[in-house]
């Protein structure tokens, strides 16, 4: 008997255990008998966890700042376009906060780049404290950060958030060998 092969399909699914997550590619095709009746399915299961993790890593590098794990310039532009379109459609307000660390270059030059990187990480973590899930905090480069506040009730909300950020960044930051105090400029 000669056997015909019918439709084939493939799907990825995730298997989660207490210790790890595995990704599996399942590929299946129909098998027919000589009378064109389906007699079964033949398929393979392939562990694609490594490829899946690699794909996620590439995506992360494309859209997130590797130092602070905040959105990068590319993702920020995309989120800003979405936020502007959404605000236009829903007639709701949004605010854009532009944040620069004062005298960062001097600190970076005097304490070294490792300390500068650690300082940027601390600042990024503090900025994340003031946003909701629907907002975006991004690092555009150097000591330049930006926040998109979506669906705010009034411009006063942006002012209150800016005040909280200024106050938070002023709190002492413990670096490896010393504690420093930073100030920040915020434009709305």
N, C-alpha and C positions, 0 to 999 in steps of 0.2 A: 504494500500500500504506500502510495506517495502522500505525504502529509503537507498541507498548506499552512503557512503561518499567517495569522490574522493581525489585528490591530495590536500595537505595542504601546505601552504607556510607562511613564516613570514619575516617581514622586519622592520628595525628601521628607523625612520625619525625624523627630527628636525623641531620644530616649533619655529620661532623667532618672538618675539614681541618687541616693543620699550623698554620694561622694563626687559624682561627676556627671556631665552631660555629654552624650554621644549623638552624632548626626549620622543617619543612614540613608543611602540612596537605594530605593527599591525600583527595579526595572522588571516589567512583566510583559509577556506576549501570549496571545491566545494560540492554542494548538487545535487543529481540526483533523477529523478522520477523512477517509476517502469520499465520504458522502456529505462533506461540508458541515458536519455537526461538531460543535465545540466539545472536545474530549478532556480539556484541561488547560492549565496555564503553566508556563515555564518562566522562571525568573531568577534574578540574582539580588542579593543584598550586599551592599558595599559600604564599609565604614568610611565616611567622608569627613570625619571630625577635623582632621588636620587641614583639609582644604577649606572647610567652613570657617575655622579659626583664622586662617590666612586671609580669607576674603573680608572678614570682620576687621582684621588688623589694617588692611589696605584702606577700607572705608573710613576707619578711625583716623588714619594718617591724612586722608584727603579732607576731612571736615572738622577735625578737632586739633587744638593746639597741644603739641606733645608735652609741654612743660606743665601747663595748668589744667589740662583736660577740658578747658572751656571751648565753646564754638570758635572756629577760626574765622578769618575774614571772608572766606568763600561761603561758609555756612551762614555767617551773619547776613551777607547780602541776600541770600535766598530767604532767610527768615524775615528780613526787613520787607522784602517785596511781598511776601505772604501776609505780613502784619498790615502793611499799607492797603493791600487789596481787601483784606477782611474788615479793616476799619471803615473803608469806603463803602463796602457792601452793607455792613451792619449799622453804620452811622455812629459807631462807638469811637472813643478817643484812645490814642496811644501816645506814649512819650518815649523819647530817645535820650538817654543819659550818656554823655561823653565824659570819661573819667581819666585823668592823668595824675600820676604820682609826682609830687613836687620834689625837685632836686634828686630824682632817681639816679641820673647819670653820675652825680658826685658820689653817691653812696656806692653805686656799682663799681666805680673806679677806685674808691678808697678801700672798700671791704673785699673786692674781688667778685668775679662773675658767679661763683657758687653761692655766695651770700645773696647776691642780687637775684638769682633764680629762686632761692628759698624765700626771699621777701615777696617776689611775684606770686609764688604759690600761696603764701599766707594771705595776701591781698585777695587773690581769686577766691579762696575759701570764704573770706569775710563777705565778699560781694554776693556770693551764692545764697547767703543767709537771708537776703532781703527780697528775693524774688519768688514768684509762684511758679508752678509747673509750666504754665502757658507763656512765661516770660523767657527771654534769652539773655544770657551773659556771655560776652565774647571778648577775646583778646585779639586786638587787631595787629599787635606787634609791639615790641619794646615794652614800655610801661603804659601803653594806650589800651584802655578797656572801654567797652560800651555795653549798655543794657537797653533792651527793648521791653517796655512795660506795656502789655496788651490790655485792652478793655478796661481802662481806668475811668473812674467816675468823673474826675475833674483834674485840671492841671495841678491843683494843690497836692494831690497824691504824689505826683512826681517830685514836688518840692520836699514833701515829708521824707520820701525815700532818700533823696539826695542828702538831706540833713542827717539821717541815720547812717548813711555811708560815711560821710565826713567824720562823724563822731566815732564810728567803729574803727576806721583806719587810724585815727589819732591814738587809739589805745596801744600801749607798748607791744612791740612784736619781738619775740625772743628768737634770735638767730643762733647759730651754733655757739658762738663765743660771747655774744653781747646782746643787750636789749636795745632796740632803737625805737624812736618815735617818728612816725611819718605824718605828713599832711597831704591832702589830695585836693585837686581842683575838679569841680563837677559842672559841666554845662548841660542845660536841659533844652 
